[in-house]
Every structure is written in structure tokens, then in C-alpha cells.
Amino acid sequence: MLQLILTTGCGTDKETVINVGREPDIYPDYSGVTIPENIAPLNFMIRENGKSFRVTASSANGFEVSLKSQDGIIRFREKSWKKLLSGNDVKNISFDIESEDKEGVRTKYNPVTLSVVNDPIDPWLCYRLLYPGYEAYFQIKIIQRSTESFRERSVAENHLLKTSCINCHTFHLNKPDKFLLHVRGSAGGTYFTDGTKVVRRDLKTPEMQYGAVYPAWHPNGRLVTFSSNSIVQSFHASREYNIEVTDLASSLVIYDLEKNEMSAVGENDSIKYMETFPEWSPDGGYLYYCRARQTGDTSDFREIKYNLVRKAFDQATHIFGIAEVVFDAESINKSVSFPRISPDGNYLVFTLHNNGNFSIWHKEADLHLLNISTGTAERMSLNSSETESYHGWSSNGRWLVFSSKRDDGLTARPYFAYFGSADDVGKPFVLPQKDPALYERTVKTFNKPEFVTGRIRTGPRDFERAAGKEAEKAGWAGAKQ
Amino acid sequence: MGGCKTVKKISDGQPSIQIAMEKVPGKNNQQERQSEILEKINVREYDLFLIFVAVFILTCLYFYLFGSYIFFYQENQSLFVYSCEYLQQFAAKPGGLLEYTGNFLTQGFFSKLYGSLLLSVIITLIAITFFRINKKLTAGKQFLLLFAALASCVLLLMQANFIYLIHNTLGFLLTGLYFLFSVSTNNKISRYSALFFYPLFFYLTGAYALIYLGMFTVFGIIMKKVVQTIYLLIIAGLTILIFKEFIFLQPWSEIFYYPLPSKDYFIHPVILLLLFLFFIFYPALVKLISLVRINAAFSRNVSRYSVLITFLVTIFLLSKIYNIETADLFKLEKMFFARDWNGVIKQQEALQMNNLVAQYYYNTALAEKNQLCDRMFFSPQNYGIQSVMIPWSSQISISRLFRGVYFYYCIGLINEAHRWAFESMVTEGYRPENIKLLIKTNLINGHYKIAAKYIMVLKRTLHYRSLAKQYEGMILNPELIRSDPELGEKIKLQPEGDFIVRIRNPENNVDLLMEANPGNKKAYEYKMACLMLEKNVEGIVNEMTELKAKGYTKIPGHLEEAALLYNEKTGFLPDLNGFKISSEAEERFLRYRSAGKSSGRIQSPEGQGINKELRNTFWYYVDFK
């Protein structure tokens, strides 16, 4: 609906204002999203015609800030933004946007409103920045980015590590001082950090057929479970898909950080399975993971379906129980990957897709929320028509971060969604950038975003130094049943 | 010394020249004085001018008339983007700005006149700079010109190599200039101040600063400037340490080598080592040669002839470096990149290059025109299936493999073409060809948002801006993609169903593609080409039943030849789906057989007795290849 308003100014000039009766097209889309009060300024671009734009951001706390722009790029000053969001009574903020064309005709849009909640988001986010490539990799960085500002620091860079591949950065309980990452290639090994100390270890023992891949820290901070996988990558001919990553075989192993010792997570079942993507319950009593029937090397990759299963774990004896299926995806002809449990242990979010376990190249991959006590799972409202994957919980359990390819179908961006309860999940919003056009421009992908509760103190040179030392070889403790 | 300087004009039948002479107290012998004056002849301006002009003309003529193919190659090795992000990539490492400048200048390599003039100016500046360095090192000696000519000729020879980039020569020029700057003054404070700028010089030129460090150290040792040398070594050490540990996130290997010429591509890395050593020991060489005492009467001639010999040797070496096959190949590649298929076909049929890339381009050009089965044997086919498709190997650098992308693009396996282009962009950075292919493959696949990102890159370049705008128009109106002769055709060639691409044995993709899109005539042409290259006559005739279904109105020439060969062998013709072998083909086959008999295959294993027309056949390929 178009509404034409004619007003008379102070002088003789008449001002034409058109009210278009809709919200303006802004990028990133922040309309109706739920944000924490400690989030960095949500800079955005106005994608409407006009020679100049005016934005008035107002808060329920009474604070108001006005900005003008010629190119439609709106950048808030951090100080003003913080004032806008401060105050316990803040429930929402709104952006009133107006554009003006060459003839001086002003167009007014409906306000864009955002909900603000008092539950803070973890102050740092750590992700892998790289080209969403196929076989070749060149520049891979692990980046830590403040969620409260635009501060950004590099944690590890592969060109300091003989251009090896860096992957699987995983934190112990979102702590900045305790995490691990893998490096493949000539500087290969698993690098563990403890404060500012970095050690390089070779976790592959002669008893293991394949190297340690996907990790999960036990809450005690001493044990880490890994899947040990043989992975192949292939390429689709159809325009709908790009890459297929498939396991030929996989099993679980458990690593004792103090003893530098590996052991098997034994399987009692007579059926041969592939096991991957371990995840510990917050109390350390259960190991969740994805499991598929071993279909053999020659089978069609589309037949591989993973279920979500778990095993009880006796923390005193380190003995595992019998595997029990938690979510039977195979029965609905689907497959599960990336289980992540909320810090309170009540919910588990996983990715559901058509087949296999590497959902990041599956357009249909969506996040599902499993209520652990009832065993029921539902597709979450935060999904899009493109891939959603690689999710994680904030330390307070109120925020989810996940990789979404909703912008262009190829490059993943970190999206945050508020998690008030199973029935109260906010509309997600992308990690704000100082230059809001960055996502439109860059072909690099923001891979595996992880919340971190503080600034990571180790940097690329620490990893470089650790790479210069011989990797400490892990031993094998034998199977533990 | 107490001597005073006078400037005296003499005339010896040559143009008027100036001689700097010194009055040496205590020496009265007239002859001795005359001899010393002659010995201290600096350089006659006329000679100097001639040499600089000669360097300029030699460089300009070589690159304009012969070496212009390096411009095409180098222009395609980088894509200079007018953006802060592009600048930041280079500014983030010592020496990056030198490469950035080189890439900026390389943009103009579209024009061989620009390229030749630019290189001539740089090489001449090197001659001037090193001449001035020589003057500082050995005032009054006869080899000043020789060494100036030598420095510029060495770099001219390096630059004649197509993999040696312009920033490498610029690096040596800046090294020379900074060296000249730091030895120009006798004032200690000024000299220490000059050395103080070393960190900035290191940041700008990267590892060239290490060559400078070597030069100055050698200079310091021979001139006994120990304190200055130690001062510079301390500054250099601190610079390297601070750069590495606090400022730049670069590995040691990059700090110590970037952006010197890439070792990977030089067939003889020792050449690079000699080049570096030549410049590092340059001050010592100049000083050493100045010790050679030559009769003053011959001094000028020695100077002239040594330079002349240097030029002659340079010209001789340039003729050795110049490779006509490489020049022809780049000419072919230029036409290929411009999708001038007729030009590619004509050139390869005329030159009959035995190079794999030339044959691959020829076959791809034929495939683009649906003529593979008609004339692929009009050019040599020496590499079997590899001359129509290059298999992927993660062990081989993408820069060497990249050309393999055109097979996939031509045949309509767009996802795979995208993959190759993407791998190239990731490892080699932005290049005109990989960006263009990324745009085209994304437009064909309907991934407009991704295409827009690459279009944005192309839009910020000097030469490809208009092309970017053309693609941008396609995003706004996708109907333009479907109606575009190139992109529209590729959309139709794409597989309708999905399959996993075979990367090790690319010929298997042809069958899979034919199954996924039976209407793909190019896939059929490739299938037949592979069978022909494998000399699988039975396989060829079995597939000929598909001719009509694939839209042919007559049997392509080489397939007729295969059918006749089959007939000769088995005594009956294959099912030709209603088509008939032309009488011309039958008559030609008779001629071929009789030519073969008369030439005698045993005596003449390469079939020399067979005329050119009959060599352009599948028969000849089967019999003699």
C-alpha cells in the first residue's frame, strides 16, 4: 500500500513523503531477530533506491541515535550502540528508515524492530576461515572474533605451519585456555593448548587403522573421544550438489591427555558399524555419537544412514555400556550428524539430512532439536532452504551458533539464535561485521563456529613454535570394555 | 691530497669531451702526467649515451619483435584488483608491495608496445644505476661501462624468460638504487642515516633487502668500512627478528626468500643462485676488475669492445632463450582464451606442433565446433587420450594442470569445470581465466549470488570491467544467459541426472554424461575421439549406430575412415544407421593403400611416401602413430 503524504515546511517548499507501508530491504536481515544486549553493533546496508538515507535507531530505554548515509551503509558507533542496548528494561529496539531520491522525494518505511534479551552471548567466537574448496587449500586460518565488538585475532594460520590443513578446533567447555586442533600434512599432529602452552602430539598409534579425527572433550578435561575415520571425497556432476564426503570406515577411540594414551571405545555388537561425531553429556555419564551400518566400499553413498546412539560411561572405571539408539534416523530414510548437547543436558541439537555424515555439503541439511528426556525431536524454526550445520551452544545454554549457507548456497556464515526454551527460539541473525558488505563480497567460508568464554591467549606463532618440535607420540592402552 | 681540479676541453677528432684531471704536486714529468690523465679518463659521455641507448633499443626490439609472448603469459598470471582487500594481501608481508607494483604494471601487458617500452625503461634505469654505482666504487677506471652493461644484460636475459616476472627486475633496480643511495655520500652521518632506512627497504622489497645486505657487506669489507657494516648487520638482524616475531605473520622461508624469482619454475635453479651471487659480489667484482692495469692508450677501446662483446653475447643468449615453439604456443593460447576456434584450428594445422598443450587446444577447439570426428587427425596426435582430456592429480600443481578445465567446460560438465577453476583460484589467486570461468560456471548453474561475487572482482580491474558489466546484465536478466550462444549451449549440455565425477579416469565421465544427457553431441564426439585415439576400430563402428540419434546428417570424415578400415579387416561394413560411406572416402582409402604399398611400410616406418592429404587420416594414425 502506498500512502502519499504532503506536508508544508517552514518556508514555501512542499515536502513529498511516500510511506510505502513495508519494511525496507536491509542486509543482513535483522528484522524481527532476537539479540543479546552485549552484541556488537548490527551494521547493515539499505538495499533501496535513494541518493541519501536516514536511520533513527531508538530503544525502549529512551535512547535514540540518528545516522545519515549516502551509500546506504549504516555503521553505528560502538558507544552509541551500547547505550541503545543498555538497561534492564530494554525489550526491543527499532530502526526507522527513510530514503530520499534525486528530486527530494522522501520514502518512509515501516520500522524494523529487534527484540533484545538480557541473556548475554559468550564474548568470543572462534571459527575457521577458508575457501569452501574441494581438494586444494591454501589459506586457512582459525580466527577469534569478539561478539561484543569487531575485534578479531588470528589463533592459527596454516602458512606458518607449512601450508598444512588446520581443522577441528574444539574447546573444553567453551574455555579459551583449553582446546585442541588438528594439523594435517608435514606439520601434522594434534595440538593441545593449556593457557599459553601448546604441545604437538601424534595420536595415531600403530593399533589404529586411521588417524584421530572428530573430537569431543569429556567434561573432566582429561579425556577426549575421537572418531578415527577413513574419509573419501567425491564430486557431483549435478548442479544441485557439489561435494560428497563419505566415510569408508570409522570407529571411536578415547584419549587420555595426562597419560598421552589412546584406547578403543569397544563395540559389543556383532554387526559392523561406522561410528563418528562423538559428544559427551555435560555430566560425563554418556557418550553420544552417530552410527551407521558398515555398507562396504562398493555400496552407493546414498544408502549410508546414521542414527544417533549413546553409551553409558562409568567415569571411575572408564568402562562403556551397551549402545542404545536415541534417534532412529534410518527408519525415516534420513541420517544424523553433529550432535551437540545443551550445557544443562536437557536438549541435543543435531543435523538431519538425506545420507552420510558430512552434512555441510547437503542443501537439505537442517537442525533438529531433541528433548533428551522425552526422546522427541523436531525440526527447528531457525532453518532455511540451504544448509544448516556445525552448530554449538553458548556456555549459558541461551544461544546457539550454527553455520548457514542461506545467503548464497555456497559460503557458510555464523548465525546466532536465541534459545529461551524449546518453544522459544529466536529468529537467527548473522555475526555482525564492521563492513556490512563483507559477506556479499567474500568467497571465504566461516566454518565450525564455536563460542568461547574469553580471549584465547595463544597465537599463530605459538603453534608455529610447537610445529618446530617433534610430535609427542601417543601410546596405546588397549581396549576398555 | 691538496690537488686542485681543472676541467679541460680536448679535441681528438671525437666529439668534444670533458676530462677531469688532477694536478699532482711533486710530479713534473710531462709524459707521466699525460699518462695519468689518460688513465683517469672516466667515461666519455658519448660512449655512455650510446650504451644506454643501445640497452634501451636492444630491450625494446627484442620484446617488441620476438619476446612479446611473455606479456600475454604474465598478464594472465595475475589479476590486479582495485580494492583495499587486494592491497592488504600484499601489504601484510615484507616485499608484498613490490609484487603489488609489479602486478599493477603487468596490467598493461595487453599491449606489446607498452610492455616493451616499460621493460626497456626499467632495464636502462638499471644500466644507469649500476653505472653510477661503479663510478662511486672505482672512479676513473675503464670498466665502468662494462659492468653497467653487464648488470642490465643479465637482467634482460632473465626477463626474457616468461616465468620471470617484472617485480623481480624492479627488485634489483630498487636494490641498486638503495645501494647507490647508501654509498653516495662520504659524510658519515648521511651514510648511517641511509642505512637507518633499512627496515623500510626490507618492508618494501622483502628478500631483495638481503641481496642489498650482501652487497653492502661485501662493499664494507673491501672498503674497510667495518663499523658501518656491523651497524647495518645489527639493523638487519633486528629488522628480521622484529618483522618475524612481532609484525608479520610470515614463516622464515618467506621472510628469507619472498618475492625473489620462484625457484619452482626454473629448470636450472643454479641460474638463480648465480644471479643472486652476481649482485651480492657486484662491488667486489667491480673493485677486482679495476685492479687490472691496462695500457692507458688502449683503455677506451677495451671499454668499448668489452661492452660490445657483452651485447653480442647477450644477443646470442637471447637467441638461445627465445623459443619459437613457446611463442607459437602462447599465440595459440591467446586465440584459445579469446574463443577464436577457427584461429586455433588454422594455426595448429599450419604449424603442426607436437606440444601436448597445442594438441589439446586444437582438439578442444574442434570439439567446440563439433568437428572432432571430422578433422582431429589434421594435426599430430601424439599423446593418446591425454590430448583430449587431462586427468586430475593432486600431486601436480594446478598451474600446470589448469588447462584441463576446458575439456569439462566444453563437454558441459560444469560442476567439474567449476571445481578446477576454483582450485586454481584457491592456490594461484585471482587470474583472468579462473575468474572468468568461475563466473561462467556459476551463471550456467544458476548460482547467481556466487557469480556476483566474482563479477565484483572482475569489475574492479582495468581490462575486464566491460566484460564484468556484461555478466552483471545477465544476472539481472537470466534470459540473457539462456540466449547467450556460449552459456546457453552449455546449459543444454549439462547432465540431467546426477553422478559422481571420475577424476582419475576422465574418459569414464563421457559415458556417464551420455547416459545423463543423451542429447549431448559433444560427449559423443569425445567418446569417438577417445576410441580413435585408442585405435579401437571395433568400438568405433559399434558406436556409429548412434549417429542419427545424435543429430548427424552425414558420417564425419574420420568415422568413415574407421568404417572402411573395419570393412577391410572383416569384409563387411558396420551398421551405419542408414548412412552411406561417401565415394570420395572410398577413393581416398584406395589411394592411401596404394601410397602405403608404393612407399613400403617396412622401409618407411613413418610413411614418408604418403602425401599430406592422406596423412590427415585415421588410417595414417592407426598405421604410423
Interface residues (C-beta under 8 A of the other chain):
Chain A: Y131 G133 Y134 E135 A136 Y137 F138 S154 E157 H159 L160 K162 S234 F235 H236 A237 S238 R239 E240 Y241 N242 E244 F301 D407 D408 G409 L410 T411 E440 R441 T442 V443 P460 R461 E464
Chain B: E85 E245 L249 Q250 P251 E254 S394 I398 L413 I414 N415 E416 R419 F422 E423 M425 V426 T427 I444 N445 G446 H447 K449 I450 A452 K453 Y454 M456 Q494 P495 G497 D498 F499 I500 V501 I503 N509 L512 L513 A516
